[in-house]
Amino acid sequence: MSDANVLVQRARWLGRSGDARGALKCYSYVVAQDPSHLEAVHFLGVSFADSDRRFTQARLWIDRSMYLGGDTAIFLTNKSIVLQRANLFDDALICVEQALRIQPDFPLAL
């Protein structure tokens, strides 16, 4: 496993443990080293929303992950969560609908 992937796994663990800022630091480091690391780019966006409620930055990074990796159910669902937290409910609903078109049984979108 590469150093980047080890850091991403650590960041995921930190995020699940409630240390969103620690996760943000790990993802930021990975993205600085490899700007196309899809998982790090995506979860960097999620971490911006979780750690500092920086929804604009969160959306930019999640959109970048969608540019790099396409529209996936998980990317669209996480984007919808960020949009909901930013009180952009109509946009969030559009993302959920798109996620369900891609994967109708996706549990996080249901």
C-alpha positions in Angstrom: 0.0 0.0 0.0 1.4 3.4 -0.9 2.1 6.1 1.6 -0.8 8.2 0.2 -3.2 5.3 0.6 -2.0 4.7 4.2 -2.6 8.4 5.0 -6.1 8.2 3.3 -6.9 5.2 5.5 -5.7 7.1 8.6 -7.8 10.1 7.5 -10.9 7.9 7.1 -10.3 6.5 10.6 -9.9 10.1 12.0 -13.1 11.2 10.4 -15.1 8.3 11.7 -13.6 8.9 15.1 -14.8 12.5 15.1 -11.5 14.2 14.4 -12.6 16.0 11.2 -9.7 18.5 11.4 -7.2 15.7 11.7 -8.8 14.0 8.7 -8.7 17.4 6.8 -4.9 17.7 7.4 -4.3 14.1 6.2 -6.4 14.6 3.0 -4.8 18.0 2.4 -1.3 16.5 2.6 -2.2 13.7 0.2 -3.8 16.0 -2.3 -0.8 18.4 -2.2 1.4 15.4 -3.1 -1.1 13.9 -5.7 -3.8 16.3 -6.9 -5.5 13.4 -8.8 -5.9 11.0 -5.8 -9.6 10.5 -6.2 -10.5 9.3 -2.7 -8.4 12.1 -1.0 -9.9 14.8 -3.3 -13.4 13.7 -2.6 -13.1 13.2 1.2 -11.1 16.5 1.4 -14.4 18.1 0.4 -16.3 16.1 2.9 -13.8 17.1 5.6 -14.1 20.8 4.8 -17.8 20.5 5.5 -17.3 18.4 8.6 -14.5 20.3 10.2 -15.1 24.0 9.6 -18.4 24.1 7.8 -16.7 25.6 4.8 -19.4 24.5 2.4 -18.1 26.4 -0.7 -14.7 24.7 -0.4 -16.4 21.4 0.3 -18.5 21.7 -2.9 -15.4 22.7 -5.0 -13.5 19.6 -3.9 -16.4 17.2 -4.3 -17.1 18.7 -7.7 -13.4 18.1 -8.5 -13.7 14.5 -7.5 -16.7 14.2 -9.7 -14.7 15.7 -12.6 -11.9 13.2 -12.0 -14.0 10.1 -11.3 -17.4 10.8 -12.8 -20.8 11.1 -11.2 -21.1 8.2 -8.7 -23.8 7.6 -6.1 -21.5 8.2 -3.2 -20.1 11.4 -4.7 -23.6 12.8 -5.4 -24.9 11.7 -2.0 -22.1 13.4 -0.2 -22.5 16.5 -2.3 -26.2 16.5 -1.4 -25.3 16.3 2.3 -23.0 19.4 1.9 -25.8 21.2 0.0 -28.3 20.4 2.7 -26.0 21.7 5.4 -25.6 24.9 3.4 -29.4 25.2 3.2 -29.5 24.6 -0.5 -32.3 22.1 -0.3 -33.4 22.2 -4.0 -29.8 21.5 -5.2 -29.4 18.8 -2.6 -32.6 17.1 -3.8 -31.3 17.1 -7.4 -28.1 15.4 -6.3 -30.1 12.7 -4.4 -32.3 12.1 -7.5 -29.2 11.8 -9.7 -27.6 9.4 -7.2 -30.7 7.2 -7.2 -30.8 7.1 -11.0 -27.3 5.8 -11.0 -27.8 3.3 -8.2 -31.5 3.0 -7.2 -30.8 0.9 -4.1 -27.9 3.1 -2.7 -28.6 3.2 1.0 -27.2 6.6 1.9 -29.4 8.3 -0.8 -32.6 6.6 0.4 
